[in-house]
């Protein structure tokens, strides 16, 4: 039986306000179903576009300002703190974390976005050191890390609903014709070849962080075309294989085969080589609240330096200082900070409004996939079709969604009468703006309808057993690595500091919306800044 592991081997909801739902019709019956729609604070976020007309009423002074409290910003802050450098971090939302934030109800904490971390590659010493610092790595044996068993994803890990049956693993297998299975096997072998391949420069063809990947032109050329064309050019036509690879692109990038760079698509399968003494190299680390657990660990010890509900509206260099204008939302007061240097760790669709001096950046090259994440509170009477039992990751074959993760999967407490299913729906349409507008225009009822319609074949009584359904919309959920972007000029140019005073850190500057990339981007910006200002 082929599992995903075999393959590789082979605020809560209301951060931006909640639109509440009430009664929902289920199978002709009126059933009380509570919930609503939340998301990042878009109303305040419009200040980033429109600006604040009033002059600052207070001028403050700081050595360093970090703009944005996602993973990159928190990583930069942690690095500065370790270096003894004073700073202030400004975050728009009511808490830091970016797309790694979480929610919580009476049953459990649950993710609102990113929800796992694959085992890091062994050369990624800075990330391994952080994981050791926060107790994820408990020690080393035979020069390999020992991971905390509570944080390694427990069995059973993954299942796929296909042919009215739950199979183990996510690669279509049960009931799949032999010629399709042969094509899948051939694809596995090709990805394994790429995973072990080195370029003329001696570097691995695909690596994490991505900047460690080979710069051999034969590999970089893969960025010029789509994963769809890559598959077709090598006679990979199986609908089962194409569905699975499309699922993987949607999972990591929020994109489809057609709008994912072939380099990025292969990177998904060929870049990870994590090993440990007490787990398999393709295991993942996860928590009920998802990667918010990691975000909170990054923020340990820097709470006094974080100013939340701070909507930055302008950044400019003036008389050898960097001015950062922002609205203190809690006080409804315009303020300005004069700093020696700034790290901007917000995405480029925000930065183009923040920076008042023009930059030769093609911002149109940066496209962001919208996402919908829903958390369903269900009771223990939830029906399940035959086959593999409830896993951490549960996917529906043929669906455009990613299925759901079981939020209480990692719990070692006694089973409760309710649990939470976290449902993920990347919107992979080619036109991100139109997809974003469509998603934001949908009512809670329509989202609930779509979710139940998608999951009900596997869980016939899902409507009747769901008491709460909270939708969270990410209008700009993650950077999309479209053809010609990952190794293109726009991304490289956006990474360049301004006058050695304004530095940049964000996963979109790497082309891949991964925890490892954001973490490394923050450290790189902090190091660069410290090397220059001393």
C-alpha positions as CSV (number, residue, x, y, z in Angstrom):
1,X,0.0,0.0,0.0
2,X,1.5,3.4,-1.0
3,X,1.3,6.1,1.6
4,X,2.6,9.6,1.4
5,X,5.6,8.5,3.5
6,X,6.3,5.7,1.0
7,X,6.0,8.3,-1.8
8,X,8.8,10.5,-0.4
9,X,10.9,7.7,0.7
10,X,10.2,6.4,-2.7
11,X,-9.2,35.6,17.5
12,X,-10.2,33.3,18.1
13,X,-12.0,33.7,14.8
14,X,-12.9,37.3,15.4
15,X,-9.6,39.2,14.7
16,X,-11.3,41.2,12.0
17,X,-14.8,41.1,13.4
18,X,-17.3,38.2,13.1
19,X,-20.3,38.1,10.8
20,X,-22.6,35.8,12.7
21,X,-24.8,33.1,11.3
22,X,-27.9,31.8,12.9
23,X,-30.3,29.0,11.8
24,X,-29.2,26.6,9.1
25,X,-31.5,24.3,7.2
26,X,-30.3,20.7,7.3
27,X,-32.1,18.0,5.3
28,X,-35.3,19.9,5.5
29,X,-35.0,20.4,9.3
30,X,-34.1,23.6,11.0
31,X,-31.1,23.0,13.2
32,X,-29.3,25.4,15.4
33,X,-25.9,25.9,13.9
34,X,-23.8,28.7,15.2
35,X,-20.8,30.4,13.6
36,X,-19.8,33.2,11.4
37,X,-17.1,34.7,9.1
38,X,-13.8,36.2,10.4
39,X,-10.5,37.2,8.9
40,X,-7.6,39.6,9.1
41,X,-8.6,43.1,10.1
42,X,-9.3,44.3,6.6
43,X,-11.2,47.5,7.6
44,X,-8.1,48.8,9.5
45,X,-6.0,47.3,6.8
46,X,-7.5,49.7,4.3
47,X,-5.5,52.4,6.1
48,X,-2.4,50.9,4.6
49,X,-3.8,51.8,1.2
50,X,-5.5,55.1,2.0
51,X,-3.2,56.5,4.6
52,X,-4.0,58.7,7.6
53,X,-4.4,62.4,6.8
54,X,-3.7,63.8,10.3
55,X,-0.2,64.6,11.4
56,X,1.3,62.4,14.2
57,X,0.3,63.6,17.6
58,X,3.3,61.9,19.3
59,X,6.9,61.3,18.1
60,X,8.8,58.4,19.6
61,X,12.4,57.2,19.2
62,X,13.6,53.6,18.8
63,X,16.8,52.0,17.6
64,X,15.0,49.5,15.4
65,X,11.4,49.1,14.3
66,X,10.1,45.8,12.9
67,X,6.9,46.2,10.9
68,X,4.7,43.1,10.9
69,X,4.5,40.3,13.5
70,X,4.2,37.2,11.3
71,X,6.8,34.4,11.5
72,X,9.5,36.5,9.6
73,X,9.0,39.5,11.9
74,X,9.0,37.4,15.1
75,X,12.1,35.5,13.9
76,X,13.9,38.8,13.2
77,X,12.8,40.1,16.7
78,X,14.1,36.9,18.4
79,X,17.5,37.3,16.6
80,X,17.8,41.0,17.6
81,X,16.8,40.2,21.2
82,X,19.5,37.5,21.4
83,X,22.0,40.1,20.1
84,X,21.1,42.5,22.8
85,X,19.6,45.0,20.3
86,X,16.6,47.1,21.4
87,X,13.7,47.3,19.0
88,X,9.9,47.8,18.7
89,X,7.7,45.5,16.7
90,X,4.5,46.9,15.3
91,X,1.6,44.5,14.5
92,X,-1.7,45.4,12.9
93,X,-3.7,42.6,14.5
94,X,-4.6,42.0,18.2
95,X,-1.9,39.4,18.4
96,X,1.2,38.4,16.4
97,X,1.5,35.2,14.3
98,X,0.5,36.1,10.8
99,X,-1.1,33.2,8.9
100,X,0.0,31.0,11.8
101,X,-2.6,32.3,14.2
102,X,-5.2,30.1,16.0
103,X,-8.5,30.1,17.7
104,X,-10.0,28.2,20.7
105,X,-13.3,27.1,21.9
106,X,-14.5,24.9,24.8
107,X,-13.4,21.8,23.1
108,X,-9.8,22.6,21.9
109,X,-7.5,25.1,20.4
110,X,-7.4,24.9,16.5
111,X,-5.5,26.4,13.7
112,X,-6.7,29.3,11.5
113,X,-3.9,28.8,9.0
114,X,-0.6,27.0,8.9
115,X,-0.7,23.8,11.0
116,X,2.4,21.7,10.8
117,X,6.2,21.8,10.3
118,X,8.0,18.9,8.5
119,X,11.3,17.7,10.1
120,X,14.0,20.3,9.1
121,X,16.9,19.3,7.0
122,X,19.9,18.5,9.1
123,X,22.0,21.4,7.7
124,X,19.4,23.9,8.9
125,X,21.2,24.5,12.2
126,X,19.4,27.8,13.1
127,X,16.0,26.1,12.9
128,X,17.2,23.0,14.7
129,X,18.6,25.3,17.4
130,X,15.3,27.1,17.8
131,X,13.4,23.8,18.1
132,X,15.8,22.6,20.8
133,X,15.4,26.0,22.6
134,X,11.6,25.5,22.8
135,X,11.7,21.8,23.7
136,X,10.7,20.3,20.4
137,X,14.1,18.7,20.2
138,X,15.0,17.1,23.5
139,X,18.5,16.0,22.7
140,X,20.8,14.3,20.2
141,X,21.8,10.7,19.7
142,X,24.2,9.4,17.0
143,X,24.3,13.1,15.8
144,X,20.6,13.0,15.0
145,X,17.9,15.0,16.9
146,X,15.5,13.4,19.3
147,X,12.1,14.9,18.9
148,X,9.5,15.3,21.6
149,X,7.0,12.5,21.0
150,X,4.1,14.8,22.0
151,X,4.8,17.0,19.1
152,X,5.5,14.4,16.4
153,X,2.2,13.7,14.5
154,X,0.7,10.6,16.1
155,X,-0.6,7.6,14.2
156,X,-2.8,7.2,12.2
157,X,-1.6,10.1,10.1
158,X,-3.2,10.3,6.7
159,X,-6.1,8.8,4.8
160,X,-7.9,9.4,1.5
161,X,-11.6,8.9,0.8
162,X,-11.8,7.3,-2.6
163,X,-14.3,4.9,-4.2
164,X,-16.6,5.2,-1.2
165,X,-13.8,4.0,1.1
166,X,-11.1,5.5,3.3
167,X,-7.7,4.2,2.3
168,X,-4.4,4.7,4.2
169,X,-2.2,7.4,2.8
170,X,-3.0,10.3,0.4
171,X,-1.7,8.9,-2.9
172,X,-4.7,7.2,-4.8
173,X,-4.2,3.5,-4.6
174,X,-7.2,1.4,-3.7
175,X,-9.4,0.7,-6.8
176,X,-6.9,2.5,-9.0
177,X,-6.2,0.8,-12.4
178,X,-2.8,-0.9,-12.8
179,X,-1.7,1.5,-15.6
180,X,-2.3,4.5,-13.3
181,X,-0.4,2.8,-10.5
182,X,2.5,2.3,-12.9
183,X,2.5,5.9,-13.8
184,X,2.5,6.9,-10.2
185,X,5.4,4.6,-9.6
186,X,7.3,6.2,-12.4
187,X,6.6,9.7,-11.0
188,X,7.8,8.6,-7.6
189,X,11.1,7.4,-9.1
190,X,11.6,10.7,-11.0
191,X,11.0,12.8,-7.8
192,X,13.4,10.5,-5.9
193,X,16.0,11.2,-8.6
194,X,15.5,14.9,-8.1
195,X,15.7,14.6,-4.4
196,X,19.2,13.0,-4.6
197,X,20.4,15.1,-7.5
198,X,23.2,17.7,-7.2
199,X,24.0,20.5,-9.6
200,X,27.3,21.5,-11.2
201,X,27.9,23.8,-8.2
202,X,27.7,20.8,-5.8
203,X,24.5,21.9,-4.1
204,X,21.4,19.8,-3.8
205,X,19.1,20.5,-6.8
206,X,16.2,21.3,-4.3
207,X,16.7,22.4,-0.7
208,X,15.2,24.3,2.2
209,X,15.7,27.1,2.7
210,X,15.3,27.5,-1.1
211,X,18.4,29.8,-1.3
212,X,20.5,26.7,-0.5
213,X,19.3,25.1,-3.7
214,X,21.6,24.6,-6.7
215,X,21.9,27.5,-9.1
216,X,22.6,25.1,-11.9
217,X,20.8,26.6,-15.0
218,X,19.4,23.2,-15.9
219,X,17.4,23.2,-12.6
220,X,16.5,26.9,-12.6
221,X,15.1,26.5,-16.1
222,X,12.3,24.5,-14.5
223,X,11.0,27.8,-13.1
224,X,10.1,29.0,-16.6
225,X,7.2,26.6,-17.1
226,X,4.3,25.2,-15.2
227,X,4.0,21.9,-13.3
228,X,1.2,21.1,-15.7
229,X,3.5,21.3,-18.7
230,X,6.2,19.4,-16.9
231,X,3.9,16.5,-16.3
232,X,2.6,16.5,-19.9
233,X,6.1,16.7,-21.3
234,X,7.0,13.5,-19.5
235,X,3.8,11.7,-20.4
236,X,2.3,11.8,-16.9
237,X,-1.4,11.8,-17.9
238,X,-3.1,9.7,-15.2
239,X,-6.0,11.5,-13.7
240,X,-5.2,10.0,-10.3
241,X,-1.6,11.2,-10.4
242,X,-2.5,14.7,-11.7
243,X,-5.1,15.1,-9.0
244,X,-2.6,14.2,-6.3
245,X,0.1,16.5,-7.7
246,X,-2.5,19.3,-8.0
247,X,-3.5,18.6,-4.4
248,X,0.2,19.0,-3.3
249,X,0.5,22.3,-5.2
250,X,-2.7,23.6,-3.5
251,X,-1.5,22.4,-0.1
252,X,1.9,24.2,-0.1
253,X,1.3,27.1,-2.5
254,X,-2.5,27.7,-2.9
255,X,-2.1,27.1,-6.6
256,X,-3.0,24.6,-9.3
257,X,-0.8,22.6,-11.7
258,X,-1.4,25.3,-14.3
259,X,-0.2,28.2,-12.1
260,X,2.6,26.6,-10.2
261,X,6.2,26.8,-11.4
262,X,7.6,23.4,-12.3
263,X,10.6,24.2,-10.1
264,X,8.3,24.9,-7.1
265,X,6.2,21.8,-7.8
266,X,9.2,19.5,-7.9
267,X,10.6,21.3,-4.8
268,X,7.5,20.0,-2.8
269,X,8.6,16.4,-3.4
270,X,12.4,16.8,-3.6
271,X,13.6,19.3,-1.0
272,X,13.1,17.6,2.3
273,X,15.7,15.3,3.9
274,X,15.0,15.6,7.6
275,X,16.2,12.8,9.8
276,X,16.0,12.0,13.5
277,X,16.9,9.2,15.9
278,X,13.2,8.6,16.9
279,X,11.1,9.3,13.8
280,X,10.9,8.8,10.1
281,X,12.4,11.5,7.9
282,X,9.1,12.6,6.4
283,X,7.2,12.9,9.7
284,X,5.8,16.2,10.7
285,X,5.5,18.2,13.9
286,X,2.1,19.5,14.8
287,X,0.0,21.0,17.6
288,X,-3.7,21.5,18.2
289,X,-3.3,25.2,17.5
290,X,-1.1,24.5,14.5
291,X,2.0,26.7,13.9
292,X,0.7,29.3,16.3
293,X,2.5,27.2,18.9
294,X,5.7,28.0,17.1
295,X,4.8,31.6,16.7
296,X,4.2,31.9,20.5
297,X,7.6,30.3,21.1
298,X,9.3,32.8,18.8
299,X,7.6,35.5,20.8
300,X,8.8,34.2,24.2
301,X,10.7,37.0,26.0
302,X,9.8,39.8,23.6
303,X,6.2,40.6,24.6
304,X,7.2,44.0,26.0
305,X,8.7,45.0,22.6
306,X,5.5,44.0,20.7
307,X,2.9,46.7,20.0
308,X,-0.3,45.2,18.6
309,X,-3.2,47.1,17.0
310,X,-0.6,49.3,15.3
311,X,-1.6,50.1,11.7
312,X,1.5,51.3,10.0
313,X,0.7,53.7,7.1
314,X,4.0,55.2,5.9
315,X,7.7,54.5,6.0
316,X,10.3,57.0,4.7
317,X,13.9,58.0,5.2
318,X,14.3,61.5,6.4
319,X,17.5,63.2,7.5
320,X,19.4,59.9,8.2
321,X,16.5,58.5,10.2
322,X,13.7,56.2,9.2
323,X,10.2,57.6,10.0
324,X,7.5,55.1,10.7
325,X,4.0,56.5,10.9
326,X,1.2,54.4,12.4
327,X,-2.2,54.6,13.9
328,X,-2.4,53.4,17.5
329,X,-5.8,51.7,17.1
330,X,-6.4,51.3,20.8
331,X,-5.9,55.0,21.4
332,X,-7.2,56.1,18.0
333,X,-4.1,58.3,17.8
334,X,-1.6,58.9,15.0
335,X,2.0,58.4,16.0
336,X,5.5,58.4,14.5
337,X,8.6,56.5,15.4
338,X,12.0,57.8,14.4
339,X,14.4,54.9,14.1
340,X,18.0,54.1,13.0
341,X,16.8,51.3,10.8
342,X,13.6,49.3,10.0
343,X,12.9,45.7,9.1
344,X,9.7,45.5,7.0
345,X,8.3,42.0,7.5
346,X,4.9,42.6,5.8
347,X,4.1,41.2,2.4
348,X,4.8,43.1,-0.8
349,X,1.1,43.9,-1.5
350,X,1.2,45.9,1.7
351,X,4.7,47.3,1.2
352,X,3.9,49.1,-2.0
353,X,1.6,51.3,0.0
354,X,3.9,51.7,3.0
355,X,7.0,52.9,1.2
356,X,6.7,56.5,0.2
357,X,9.9,56.5,-2.0
358,X,9.4,54.8,-5.3
359,X,11.2,51.4,-5.9
360,X,11.9,49.7,-9.2
361,X,9.8,46.7,-8.1
362,X,7.3,44.8,-10.3
363,X,4.7,44.3,-7.6
364,X,2.3,42.8,-10.2
365,X,4.6,39.7,-10.2
366,X,3.6,39.0,-6.6
367,X,0.3,37.1,-6.6
368,X,-1.3,35.8,-3.4
369,X,-3.7,32.9,-3.1
370,X,-6.9,33.5,-1.1
371,X,-7.8,30.7,1.4
372,X,-10.8,29.7,3.4
373,X,-10.3,27.9,6.6
374,X,-13.3,26.6,8.6
375,X,-13.4,25.0,12.0
376,X,-16.3,22.6,12.6
377,X,-17.2,21.5,16.1
378,X,-18.8,18.1,15.8
379,X,-20.0,15.5,18.3
380,X,-18.9,11.9,18.7
381,X,-21.9,10.6,16.8
382,X,-20.3,11.7,13.5
383,X,-20.6,8.8,11.0
384,X,-17.6,7.6,9.1
385,X,-17.5,5.5,6.0
386,X,-15.6,2.2,6.2
387,X,-11.8,1.8,5.9
388,X,-9.0,3.6,7.6
389,X,-10.1,5.3,10.9
390,X,-10.0,9.0,11.6
391,X,-6.5,10.4,11.0
392,X,-4.8,13.7,11.6
393,X,-5.1,14.5,7.8
394,X,-8.3,13.5,6.0
395,X,-8.6,14.2,2.3
396,X,-11.4,13.7,-0.2
397,X,-10.3,12.4,-3.7
398,X,-11.6,14.6,-6.5
399,X,-12.3,17.6,-4.2
400,X,-10.9,21.0,-4.7
401,X,-10.4,21.3,-1.0
402,X,-7.6,19.9,1.1
403,X,-10.1,18.0,3.3
404,X,-9.6,18.6,7.1
405,X,-7.2,18.0,9.9
406,X,-8.4,16.6,13.2
407,X,-7.6,19.4,15.7
408,X,-7.7,17.1,18.8
409,X,-5.6,14.4,17.1
410,X,-2.5,15.2,19.3
411,X,-4.5,15.2,22.6
412,X,-3.5,12.5,25.1
413,X,-6.5,13.4,27.3
414,X,-9.6,11.2,27.6
415,X,-11.9,11.3,24.6
416,X,-14.5,14.1,24.7
417,X,-18.0,14.1,23.4
418,X,-17.0,16.8,20.8
419,X,-14.1,17.4,18.5
420,X,-13.0,20.0,16.0
421,X,-12.3,19.4,12.3
422,X,-10.2,22.2,10.6
423,X,-11.2,22.3,6.9
424,X,-8.9,23.9,4.3
425,X,-10.0,25.4,1.0
426,X,-7.3,27.1,-1.1
427,X,-8.8,29.0,-4.0
428,X,-6.6,28.2,-6.9
429,X,-8.2,30.2,-9.7
430,X,-5.8,31.9,-12.0
431,X,-7.2,35.4,-11.3
432,X,-6.4,35.9,-7.6
433,X,-8.1,39.2,-7.4
434,X,-11.4,37.9,-8.9
435,X,-11.1,34.8,-6.6
436,X,-10.6,37.0,-3.6
437,X,-13.6,39.2,-4.4
438,X,-15.7,36.1,-4.9
439,X,-14.7,34.5,-1.6
440,X,-15.3,37.7,0.3
441,X,-18.7,38.1,-1.3
442,X,-19.9,34.7,-0.2
443,X,-22.3,34.5,2.8
444,X,-21.7,32.2,5.7
445,X,-24.7,30.1,4.6
446,X,-23.0,29.5,1.2
447,X,-19.7,28.5,2.7
448,X,-21.5,26.1,5.1
449,X,-23.4,24.6,2.2
450,X,-20.2,24.1,0.2
451,X,-18.4,22.5,3.1
452,X,-21.2,20.1,4.0
453,X,-21.6,19.2,0.3
454,X,-17.9,18.4,0.0
455,X,-17.6,16.3,3.2
456,X,-21.0,14.6,3.4
457,X,-20.1,11.7,1.1
458,X,-17.6,10.6,3.7
459,X,-19.7,11.7,6.7
460,X,-23.4,11.3,5.9
461,X,-24.6,12.9,9.1
462,X,-22.1,15.8,9.3
463,X,-24.8,18.5,9.2
464,X,-26.7,17.0,12.0
465,X,-23.7,16.5,14.2
466,X,-22.1,19.9,13.7
467,X,-23.0,22.6,16.3
468,X,-20.5,25.3,15.4
469,X,-19.0,26.3,12.0
470,X,-16.5,29.2,12.0
471,X,-15.2,30.4,8.7
472,X,-11.9,32.4,8.4
473,X,-11.0,34.1,5.1
474,X,-7.5,34.9,4.2
475,X,-7.7,37.3,1.2
476,X,-4.0,37.1,0.6
477,X,-3.2,33.7,2.3
478,X,0.2,33.0,0.7
479,X,2.5,33.9,-2.1
480,X,1.9,31.9,-5.2
481,X,5.1,30.6,-6.9
482,X,3.9,31.0,-10.5
483,X,6.2,30.3,-13.5
484,X,9.1,32.7,-13.7
485,X,8.6,34.0,-10.2
486,X,10.8,32.0,-7.8
487,X,14.0,32.8,-9.6
488,X,12.7,35.9,-11.3
489,X,13.9,39.5,-11.1
490,X,10.9,40.9,-9.2
491,X,11.5,38.7,-6.1
492,X,15.3,39.4,-6.1
493,X,14.7,43.2,-6.4
494,X,12.2,43.3,-3.6
495,X,14.8,41.7,-1.3
496,X,17.3,44.5,-1.7
497,X,17.7,46.9,1.3
498,X,17.1,50.6,0.9
499,X,20.1,52.8,1.7
500,X,21.2,50.2,4.3
501,X,18.4,51.5,6.6
502,X,15.3,49.6,5.4
503,X,15.5,45.8,5.3
504,X,13.0,43.2,4.2
505,X,11.9,39.9,5.6
506,X,8.9,37.8,4.5
507,X,8.3,34.4,3.0
508,X,7.1,36.0,-0.3
509,X,10.7,37.2,-0.8
510,X,11.6,33.5,-1.0
511,X,8.7,32.6,-3.3
512,X,7.5,29.8,-1.0
513,X,5.1,30.4,1.9
514,X,6.8,28.0,4.3
515,X,7.6,28.3,7.9
516,X,11.3,27.6,7.3
517,X,11.5,30.3,4.6
518,X,9.9,33.0,6.8
519,X,12.0,31.9,9.8
520,X,15.2,32.2,7.7
521,X,14.2,35.4,6.0
522,X,13.7,37.1,9.4
523,X,17.1,36.0,10.6
524,X,18.8,37.0,7.4
525,X,17.3,40.6,7.6
526,X,18.3,40.9,11.3
527,X,21.9,39.7,10.6
528,X,22.2,42.1,7.6
529,X,21.0,45.0,9.7
530,X,23.3,44.2,12.6
531,X,26.3,43.9,10.3
532,X,25.7,47.4,8.9
533,X,24.6,49.4,12.0
534,X,27.0,47.6,14.3
